[in-house]
Amino acid sequence: MALASVPEDQRNNDANPALRDLYTGVSMTERELMKVLERHGVVPFDPLGKPFDPNLHNALLELDDPSKEPGSVAFVQKRGFMLYDRPLRCADVGVVRKPSS
């Protein structure tokens, strides 16, 4: 979430070197942490566009999006993690609402 909070136009901007260096440090730390987790069988998963599965996803909200399939994941607040083939942390998601009849 810290990486996402830095606007893209300021990530490589020389106008604010402290922010640029902080972003670089956090991204390097995340990369190294992910390498260690993957060595032990923990991998992230991104459910964007996939059908909602209550065993893998926590539905935070429903939203209307006619361009996407009802019941599919349209928004990912937090990605999930799997330990081999089991969910370690479910992904927090927004789901496309089914049209009311």
N, C-alpha and C positions, 0 to 999 in steps of 0.2 A: 504494500500500500504506500510505502514511502516513495518508491520509485514512480508510482503512478501519480503522486501528488506534485511532481515537478513538471511544469509545462514543457512540451517538446521543444519549443523554440529557445528555451533557456538551458537545455541539457548540454549543449556544446557551445554556449555563448561565452565569449571572453569578457562580457560586461560584468558578470558576477562570478568570479573565479571560485569563491568559497562554495557557492551552490553547485557549480559544475564539479568541483572536487568531492563534495559530499555525495552527489549522485553517483560519481564514478566509484567511490569507496563502497557504497551500499550495494551497487550492482555487482562488484567483484566479490563481496561477502556472500551475496545470494548465490552466485555461480559456484563458489567453493562449497557452500552448505548443500546445495543440490547434488553436487558430485558425491559428497560423503553419504547423503541419504540414499542415492541410487546404488551405491556400493552395498548397502544393507537392505536393498529390496524395496525401498520407498520411492514411488514415482508419482509425479503430479498427473492429473487428468483434467482436461478442459471439455466440459459437456456442451459447449455452445452449439446449437443447432440439432442436438440429439433429442430423442424423446425423453420426457421426464420420467425418472425412475426413483421412487421414494426410498429405495435401498441405497442409492448413491447420491441423492440430491436433497437439500433442504429448500423447500419453496418459500421464498421470502415475500413474493408478490406475484400478482397476475397482471398482465398487461395486454392491451389490444394491439395486434400487429397483423394486418391482413396479408402481408407479404410472407409470413411464416406459417408453418403448419401448427394448428391448434394442439396444445399439449406438449409442444417442444420447448426447449430451453432457449430463451431469447436474450438473456442477460446473465452474466456471471459476476457476482459480488466477490466471492472467494473461491479459488479453485480448490478442488478436492485432492486427496492423496490416497494412493492404494499401497498396501503392504502385500506384495506379491499379487494375489488375486482377491484380496479382501479390502473393503474400504477402511482406511485408517481415519480419515476425516472426510465427511460428506461435503460436497460443493454447495455453497449458498447461491441460489439461482432465482431468476424471475422467469415465470412460465407464461406462454402465450395462452390467453383465455379462450375457452371454447365459445363459439358464438351462441347467444341465447336464442331460443326459438319461440 
